Amino acid sequence: MNLETVIKNLAIKANIELRKDVLNLLREAFYREKSPLAKGALKVILENAKIARKEKIAICQDTGLPLVFLEVGRDIKIDKTLLDRIKKGVNKAYREGGFRASVIDSQGKLTYSGNFFHIEFTNTKGVKVTIFPKGFGSENKTKMRMFNPTASYDDINKFILEAVEEAGPGACPPFFVGIGIGSTSEGCLVLAKKALLFRLDKPTPSKELAKWEKILKEKINALGIGPMGLGGCFSCLAVKIKRSPTHIAGLPVGVNISCHALRSATISISKDKLMNLLKE
């Protein structure tokens, strides 16, 4: 087996299998939902996920923009050749998996993937690869605002709630909401996407952030949008916040929403295994 095959299998998995934390939250919402219409929508969402996994077909016809997140350890050398082979594996997944080509290249032609890499260097060993197919029904609802550094929690909460309310049924709720705070105007939106890759069915380790996330989730659910816009108790299943240092003169805040079909798959590869995969 070579690297392209490993990445192909990972990208296929990301498109046909919901993450366990996402499934856990959807099931919990289904059992707790009181509105018959909303409960019916959640039942269809869960049945769709079950069929997709069993039949090995896409969970959604929008198989998204395949984002690749790399956490590169101190013992790994990364270069364009490695990135090209990862991209080739993603392309193979979309062709062989029967997934829709949704990317327009620089020449205006449809293709399967672009160079959408987010690379972070860590002090660990090996490399962690995450494929995150981001659907654009929810991606189009992204919001970013540059706050003054004196902005209050209430100011930021108001912005986030407005972003979610504006997203409405068009972003296929129930939502998963990622929030990035700090960095730069573009950096806070990457943070928001990374927040969606956290374990969503467990509390955030930071007590301060966990409390803030809980408050936001309750406020979003009080909007009454509900599954697929049908009302009910569950407009949002999880809120996650990721923070970063920023300049003293500003406070960037980004909101990135995912629909109910939040898809990603991750694999960790040691240096020795990576070297063997690259030889094939």
Secondary structure, DSSP 8 states (H G I E B T S, - for coil): --HHHHHHHHHHHHHHS--HHHHHHHHHHHHH---HHHHHHHHHHHHHHHHHHHHT--SSS---EEEEEEEE-TT----HHHHHHHHHHHHHHHHHTT----EE-TTS-EES----EEEEE-SSSSEEEEEEEE-HHHHTT-EEEEE-TT--HHHHHHHHHHHHHHHGGGG-SSEEEEEEEEE-TTHHHHHHHHHTTS-TTS--SSHHHHHHHHHHHHHHHTT---GGGS-SS-SEEEEEEEEEEE-TT-EEEEEEEE-S----EEEEE-HHHHHHHHH-
